[in-house]
């Protein structure tokens, strides 16, 4: 069986622009990833410029709702009619994923509930700044995110903005950068020609500066540079102030050749006959979180591009790229300079060409294959009887990735016993599940583990995961250990403490680490991250915020570029902490230091607790762990996955989880370790090594495989945990 993808965009394929090209490209990429793709057209197609390649693509079926009489009227499909149309097509042959583009259509489909958990929206027409994100827009995007399996984001910047603004988007945002498909062979010109041939391809719209571009031949002629402007496209926006008429008239300006609309392939061939591509836009678009596909296409065919200087473009082409422009005068200057200086021309063309190599169709297909492996159950596996698994607990935040994995396995049937609180549940529902299950997994060794140890079905397996707090509670003593197959601890240190404090048999207590989603956490660091310390969680006081402040003070005695970013809830948000006078005094003292210490004032940033940790970690170069005690401490592992260097105080058992290279005796030694990585190359090298260790020991797929084995077979407690295994082999 083949994975089936349903694709629909609120896009008219008769008009060639970036969104139409995207719809063609994503369909081809999904087919390249091994999907059987059904593309549903919004409107009757009058030209085959974009659809012809898809009709010839193996594995792609094009559905034409109006020609097939699936809808009444001449078209196009209204946004409100799309959910019913797509549900009707899905009923004919169910699809594993539904890829959508267009916020209005996506919101309508999400609201219908027909494809919950199967939606893969590609989000572009969304607010891209905090002021623009109204309460209504945030609510709508939250609803879309809740219904989606993945949210496809064109850039890292857009992904991080959505995660920081829409909590439901966290963990679901994945990258799908622009896709360059069927690019003609790149030209390799040593210099610009005479006359200088400039090219623009795409829509004609005010903020795309297409009207101003038509002045370029005349302005360059006044500078003594013979120039032509070639414009490709047929979509002229109906903007205020008679824009359409003025734009249409400007296309007849001397020196301007308007080629009209063309297929993507023909448009690229035309562009390849020119010297320089134009990607210059209005400054209002400088803050856009999207990357122009046209800029990449120009680079792929060997053209340098004149475009705005933005952080995104600097990241793509380098801050010293020679053809950045902010105004029409800058564009003229850049074009004239490129025409006069073959070395500058070639240098710019080489930069754009190298940048485009990252965005091929093959890379997009490979990326999509990875997402499909995580989201779609394996095909072609038949089983006569599924293993019945129950997951029971009150707080599943650490277990959710494992639960998602188990639900994807075709030979498992998974049900959830969600407890209302630590000791509150629907006993009738639990009894029914206990009688049904072949395997019960209790997340936390609390009242849930006590109850299931006394009520599980004879012959079924019971797995209990113990974290930390349970050892100081009465619950382990109440567990009927003879009914438990294995107790899983997240570190070998806590496995040893569990055996010592409970007297449970050694064979019952094993170690499987917490799972880290390395792919989600591995993102480019922001400028300045090398001087940024991170601390996640300062509650309760055993997290030792005061020692993190000691580290920062030590560093800032010699270098005031160091800052501390704290991502945490505050102590007064936890009644069980704030009612304790000793706890209150700890935080009062620490916060007074932040306000009064000359070395700390203005150097500590508090960020809200939340699920947007991967985006937050982009600014962090060193991840601190200053606790008195931890069972595992996920934060350093997450930091490692993000390529931040872990800096741990030696709390008991840390060496059984983390490489001793990262572990230090106290704040002074921690600060010295940070200073020792003071240059960019050393810091990046250490971050890469930490990342490799996290990927080898804690990566989600590896931990999932360990849990998959536990469902049927006891784990040998004599085997080393993944990090100890890694360290002993290294």
Residue pairs with C-beta under 8 A, 6 or more apart in sequence:
1 379
1 380
2 34
2 35
2 36
2 59
2 379
3 34
3 35
3 36
3 96
3 97
3 372
3 376
3 379
4 35
4 36
4 38
4 93
4 94
4 95
4 96
4 97
5 30
5 35
5 36
5 37
5 38
5 95
5 96
5 97
5 98
5 99
6 38
6 40
6 86
6 89
6 90
6 95
6 97
6 98
6 99
7 23
7 26
7 27
7 30
7 37
7 38
7 39
7 40
7 98
7 99
7 100
8 39
8 40
8 42
8 82
8 86
8 98
8 99
8 100
8 101
8 105
9 19
9 22
9 23
9 42
9 100
9 101
9 102
9 105
10 42
10 79
10 82
10 101
10 102
10 104
10 105
11 19
11 20
11 22
11 23
11 42
11 101
11 102
12 20
12 42
12 43
12 76
13 20
13 23
13 24
13 41
13 42
13 43
13 45
13 50
13 51
14 43
14 45
14 46
14 47
15 234
15 235
15 261
16 49
16 50
16 233
16 234
16 235
16 261
16 262
16 263
16 264
16 267
17 202
17 203
17 233
17 235
18 202
18 203
18 292
18 293
18 294
19 101
19 124
20 50
21 50
21 264
21 293
22 101
22 122
22 178
22 179
22 293
23 39
23 50
23 101
24 50
24 51
24 53
24 54
24 181
24 264
25 178
25 179
25 180
25 181
25 361
25 364
26 99
26 122
26 176
26 179
26 364
27 37
27 39
27 54
27 57
27 60
28 53
28 54
28 57
28 60
28 179
28 181
28 361
29 179
29 181
29 361
29 364
29 365
29 368
30 37
30 99
30 365
30 368
31 37
31 57
31 58
31 59
31 60
32 361
32 362
32 364
32 365
32 368
33 365
33 366
33 368
33 369
33 372
34 369
34 372
35 59
35 97
35 368
35 372
36 59
36 61
37 59
37 60
37 61
38 61
38 62
38 63
38 89
38 95
39 54
39 60
39 61
39 62
39 63
40 63
40 65
40 85
40 86
40 89
41 51
41 62
41 63
41 64
41 65
42 75
42 76
42 77
43 66
43 75
43 76
43 77
44 64
44 66
44 67
44 74
44 75
44 76
45 51
45 64
47 261
48 55
49 261
49 262
49 263
49 264
49 266
50 263
50 264
51 62
52 263
53 182
53 265
54 60
54 62
55 62
63 70
63 89
65 71
65 75
65 77
65 85
66 73
66 74
66 75
70 85
70 88
70 89
71 77
71 81
71 85
77 85
79 102
79 104
79 105
79 108
80 108
82 105
82 108
82 109
83 108
83 109
83 111
83 112
83 114
84 112
86 98
86 109
86 114
86 115
87 112
87 114
87 115
90 98
90 114
90 115
95 118
96 118
96 375
96 376
97 118
97 119
97 120
97 149
97 372
97 375
97 376
98 109
98 115
98 118
98 119
98 120
99 120
99 121
99 122
99 152
100 106
100 109
100 119
100 120
100 121
100 122
101 121
101 122
101 124
102 125
103 123
103 125
103 126
103 140
103 144
106 119
106 121
106 123
106 144
107 140
107 143
107 144
109 115
109 119
109 147
110 116
110 119
110 121
110 143
110 144
110 146
110 147
110 148
111 143
113 147
115 147
116 147
117 147
117 149
118 149
119 144
119 147
119 148
119 149
120 148
120 149
120 150
120 151
120 152
121 144
121 148
121 151
121 152
122 152
122 154
122 176
123 141
123 144
123 151
123 152
123 153
123 158
123 162
124 154
124 158
124 290
126 137
126 141
126 162
127 133
127 134
127 137
128 158
128 161
128 287
128 288
128 289
128 290
129 161
129 287
130 165
133 165
138 165
138 166
141 162
141 165
141 166
141 169
142 166
142 167
142 168
142 169
144 151
145 151
145 162
145 166
145 168
145 169
145 172
146 168
148 172
149 172
149 375
150 172
150 173
150 174
150 371
150 375
151 162
151 169
151 172
151 173
151 174
152 174
152 175
152 176
153 159
153 162
153 173
153 174
153 175
153 176
154 175
154 176
154 177
154 178
154 289
154 290
154 291
155 175
155 177
155 289
155 290
155 291
155 312
156 175
156 523
156 524
157 289
157 312
158 289
158 290
159 173
159 174
159 175
159 615
160 523
160 612
160 615
160 618
161 289
162 169
162 173
163 169
163 170
163 173
163 611
163 612
163 614
163 615
164 612
164 615
164 616
167 610
167 611
167 612
170 610
170 611
170 612
170 613
170 614
171 517
171 520
171 611
174 371
175 367
176 364
176 367
176 368
177 291
177 358
177 359
177 364
178 291
178 292
178 293
178 296
178 359
179 293
179 359
179 360
179 361
179 364
180 293
180 296
180 297
180 300
180 356
180 359
180 360
180 361
181 264
181 361
182 264
182 265
182 361
183 268
183 297
183 300
183 301
183 356
184 265
184 268
184 269
184 272
184 301
186 272
186 300
186 301
186 302
186 353
187 272
187 301
187 302
187 303
188 302
189 275
189 302
189 345
189 349
190 342
190 346
191 342
191 345
191 346
192 275
192 276
192 338
192 339
192 342
192 345
193 275
194 226
194 339
195 226
195 227
195 228
196 220
196 225
196 226
196 227
196 228
196 275
196 276
196 335
196 338
196 339
197 227
197 228
197 230
197 273
197 274
197 275
197 276
198 213
198 216
198 227
198 228
198 229
198 230
198 274
198 275
198 276
198 277
198 278
198 335
199 229
199 230
199 231
199 232
199 270
199 271
199 274
199 276
199 277
199 278
199 298
199 303
200 210
200 213
200 229
200 230
200 231
200 232
200 233
200 277
200 278
201 231
201 232
201 233
201 267
201 270
201 271
201 277
201 294
201 297
202 208
202 232
202 233
202 294
203 210
203 233
203 235
203 236
203 237
204 210
204 211
204 231
204 233
204 235
204 236
204 237
204 247
205 236
205 237
205 239
206 237
206 239
206 243
206 282
207 281
207 282
207 284
207 285
208 281
208 282
209 280
209 281
209 282
209 328
210 231
210 247
211 243
211 246
211 247
211 250
212 328
213 229
213 231
213 278
213 280
213 331
214 229
214 231
214 250
214 251
214 253
214 256
215 253
215 328
216 227
216 229
216 255
216 328
216 331
216 332
216 335
217 227
217 228
217 229
217 253
217 254
217 255
217 256
218 253
218 254
218 255
219 328
219 332
220 226
220 227
220 332
220 335
220 336
221 227
221 255
223 332
223 336
225 335
225 336
225 339
225 340
227 255
227 335
227 339
228 255
228 256
228 257
229 255
229 256
229 257
230 257
230 259
230 270
230 271
230 274
231 251
231 256
231 257
231 258
231 259
232 259
232 260
232 261
232 262
232 267
232 270
232 271
233 260
233 261
233 267
234 260
234 261
235 261
236 243
236 244
236 247
236 248
237 243
237 244
238 244
250 256
251 258
252 258
259 267
259 270
262 270
268 297
268 301
271 277
271 297
271 298
271 301
271 303
272 301
272 302
272 303
274 303
275 303
275 338
275 339
275 345
276 303
276 304
276 305
276 306
276 323
276 335
276 338
277 294
277 295
277 297
277 298
277 299
277 303
277 304
277 305
277 306
277 352
278 305
278 306
278 307
278 331
279 292
279 294
279 295
279 298
279 305
279 306
279 307
279 308
280 306
280 307
280 308
280 325
280 331
281 307
281 308
283 308
283 326
285 308
286 308
286 310
287 310
288 310
288 312
289 312
291 312
291 316
292 307
295 305
295 307
295 313
295 316
295 352
296 355
296 356
296 359
297 356
298 304
298 305
298 352
299 305
299 351
299 352
299 353
299 354
299 355
299 356
300 353
300 356
300 357
300 359
302 349
302 353
303 349
303 352
304 323
304 338
304 345
304 348
304 349
304 351
304 352
305 323
305 348
305 352
306 323
306 324
306 325
306 331
306 334
306 335
307 313
307 323
307 324
307 325
308 324
308 325
308 326
309 324
309 325
309 326
313 321
313 324
314 321
315 524
316 355
317 351
317 352
317 355
318 351
321 348
321 351
322 334
322 337
322 338
322 344
322 347
322 348
323 334
323 338
323 348
324 330
324 334
325 331
325 333
325 334
337 344
338 344
338 345
338 348
339 345
370 519
374 408
375 408
376 408
377 408
377 409
377 410
378 408
378 409
378 410
381 410
381 411
383 410
383 411
386 410
386 411
386 412
386 413
387 411
387 412
387 413
387 438
387 439
387 711
387 712
388 412
388 413
388 415
388 436
388 437
388 438
388 439
389 406
389 412
389 413
389 414
389 415
389 437
389 438
389 439
389 440
389 441
389 711
390 414
390 415
390 416
390 417
390 433
390 434
390 436
390 437
390 439
390 440
390 441
391 399
391 403
391 406
391 414
391 415
391 416
391 417
391 440
391 441
391 443
392 416
392 417
392 419
392 425
392 430
392 433
392 440
392 441
392 442
392 443
392 448
392 452
393 399
393 417
393 418
393 419
393 442
393 443
393 444
393 446
393 448
394 418
394 419
394 420
394 421
394 422
394 424
394 425
394 444
394 446
394 448
395 443
395 444
396 403
396 418
396 443
398 443
398 467
398 514
398 634
399 441
399 443
399 465
401 515
401 517
401 700
401 704
402 515
402 703
402 704
402 707
403 414
403 416
405 700
405 704
405 707
405 708
406 412
406 414
406 704
406 707
406 708
407 414
409 708
412 711
415 433
415 436
415 437
417 425
417 429
417 430
417 433
417 448
419 425
419 447
419 448
420 426
422 444
422 446
422 447
423 446
423 447
425 448
425 451
427 451
430 451
430 452
430 455
431 455
433 440
434 440
434 452
434 455
434 456
434 457
434 460
435 457
436 457
437 456
437 457
437 460
438 460
438 461
439 460
439 461
439 462
439 463
439 711
439 712
440 452
440 456
440 460
440 461
440 462
440 463
441 463
441 464
441 465
442 448
442 449
442 452
442 462
442 463
442 464
442 465
443 465
444 465
444 466
444 467
444 470
445 464
445 465
445 466
445 467
445 470
445 475
445 476
445 479
445 487
446 470
446 473
446 475
447 475
449 462
449 464
449 475
449 479
449 484
450 475
450 478
450 479
450 480
452 462
452 483
453 462
453 464
453 479
453 480
453 481
453 483
453 484
454 480
454 483
456 462
456 483
461 485
461 711
461 712
462 483
462 484
462 485
463 484
463 485
463 486
463 487
463 488
463 710
463 711
464 479
464 484
464 486
464 487
464 488
465 487
465 488
465 489
465 490
466 476
466 487
466 488
466 489
466 494
466 498
467 489
467 490
467 494
467 631
467 632
468 494
468 629
468 630
468 631
470 476
471 494
471 497
471 498
471 501
476 498
476 501
476 502
477 502
481 502
481 504
481 505
481 508
484 508
485 508
485 714
486 508
486 509
486 510
486 710
486 714
486 715
487 498
487 504
487 508
487 509
487 510
488 510
488 511
488 512
488 710
488 715
489 495
489 498
489 509
489 510
489 511
489 512
489 631
490 511
490 512
490 513
490 514
490 631
490 632
491 511
491 513
491 631
491 632
491 653
491 656
491 657
491 721
492 511
492 653
492 656
492 720
492 721
492 724
493 631
493 652
493 653
493 656
493 657
494 631
494 632
494 653
495 509
495 510
495 511
495 717
498 504
498 509
499 506
499 509
506 717
507 714
507 717
509 717
510 714
510 715
510 716
510 717
511 717
511 721
512 703
512 706
512 707
512 710
512 715
512 721
513 632
513 637
513 657
513 697
513 698
513 703
513 721
513 722
513 723
514 632
514 634
514 637
514 698
514 703
515 698
515 699
515 700
515 703
515 704
516 634
516 637
516 638
516 641
516 694
516 698
516 699
516 700
517 641
517 700
518 641
518 691
518 694
518 695
518 698
518 699
518 700
519 700
520 614
521 613
521 614
521 617
521 638
521 641
521 642
522 641
522 642
522 643
522 691
523 614
523 615
523 617
523 618
523 642
524 618
525 618
525 619
525 621
525 642
525 643
525 644
525 687
526 618
526 619
528 561
528 619
529 618
529 619
529 620
529 621
529 644
530 621
530 680
530 683
531 559
531 561
531 562
531 563
531 621
532 562
532 563
532 564
532 565
532 619
532 620
532 621
532 622
533 548
533 551
533 552
533 555
533 562
533 563
533 564
533 565
533 620
533 621
533 622
533 623
533 624
533 647
533 674
534 564
534 565
534 566
534 567
534 616
534 617
534 619
534 620
534 622
534 623
534 624
534 635
534 639
534 644
535 543
535 545
535 548
535 564
535 565
535 566
535 567
535 568
535 623
535 624
535 626
535 635
536 566
536 567
536 568
536 613
536 623
536 635
536 638
537 543
537 567
537 568
537 609
537 635
538 545
538 548
538 566
538 568
538 571
538 587
539 568
539 569
539 570
539 571
539 573
539 574
539 577
540 571
540 574
540 577
540 583
541 571
541 577
541 582
541 583
541 586
541 587
542 627
542 628
542 629
543 626
543 627
544 626
544 627
544 628
544 649
545 566
545 586
545 587
545 590
545 626
546 586
546 589
546 590
546 593
547 626
547 649
547 666
547 667
548 564
548 566
548 624
548 626
549 564
549 590
549 593
549 594
549 597
549 600
549 604
550 667
550 668
551 564
551 624
551 626
551 647
551 667
551 670
551 671
551 674
552 562
552 563
552 564
552 599
552 600
552 603
552 604
553 597
553 599
553 600
554 667
554 668
554 671
555 562
555 671
555 674
555 675
556 562
556 599
556 600
556 603
557 599
558 675
560 603
562 603
562 674
563 603
563 604
563 605
564 603
564 604
564 605
565 605
565 607
565 616
565 619
565 620
566 604
566 605
566 606
566 607
567 607
567 608
567 609
567 610
567 613
567 616
568 606
568 607
568 609
569 608
569 609
570 606
571 577
571 578
571 583
571 584
571 587
572 578
577 583
578 584
593 600
594 600
594 601
594 604
595 601
607 616
613 638
614 642
617 623
617 638
617 639
617 642
617 644
618 642
620 639
620 642
620 644
621 644
621 645
621 683
621 687
622 639
622 644
622 645
622 646
622 647
622 674
623 635
623 636
623 638
623 639
623 640
623 642
623 644
623 645
623 646
623 647
624 647
624 648
624 670
625 633
625 635
625 636
625 646
625 647
625 648
625 649
625 651
625 654
626 649
626 667
626 670
627 633
627 649
627 651
628 651
629 651
629 652
630 651
630 653
630 654
631 653
632 657
633 648
633 651
633 654
633 657
636 646
636 648
636 658
636 662
637 646
637 657
637 658
637 694
637 698
639 645
639 646
639 690
640 646
640 690
640 691
640 693
640 694
641 691
641 694
641 695
641 698
642 691
643 684
643 687
643 688
643 690
643 691
644 687
644 690
645 662
645 674
645 677
645 683
645 686
645 687
645 690
646 658
646 662
646 690
647 662
647 664
647 670
647 673
647 674
648 654
648 658
648 662
648 663
648 664
648 670
649 663
649 664
649 665
649 666
649 667
649 670
650 663
650 664
650 665
654 663
655 663
656 721
656 723
656 724
657 721
657 723
658 723
659 693
659 723
659 727
662 690
664 670
664 672
664 673
676 682
677 683
677 686
693 723
693 726
696 702
696 722
696 726
697 721
697 722
697 723
697 725
697 726
698 722
698 723
702 722
703 722
706 715
709 715
719 725
720 728
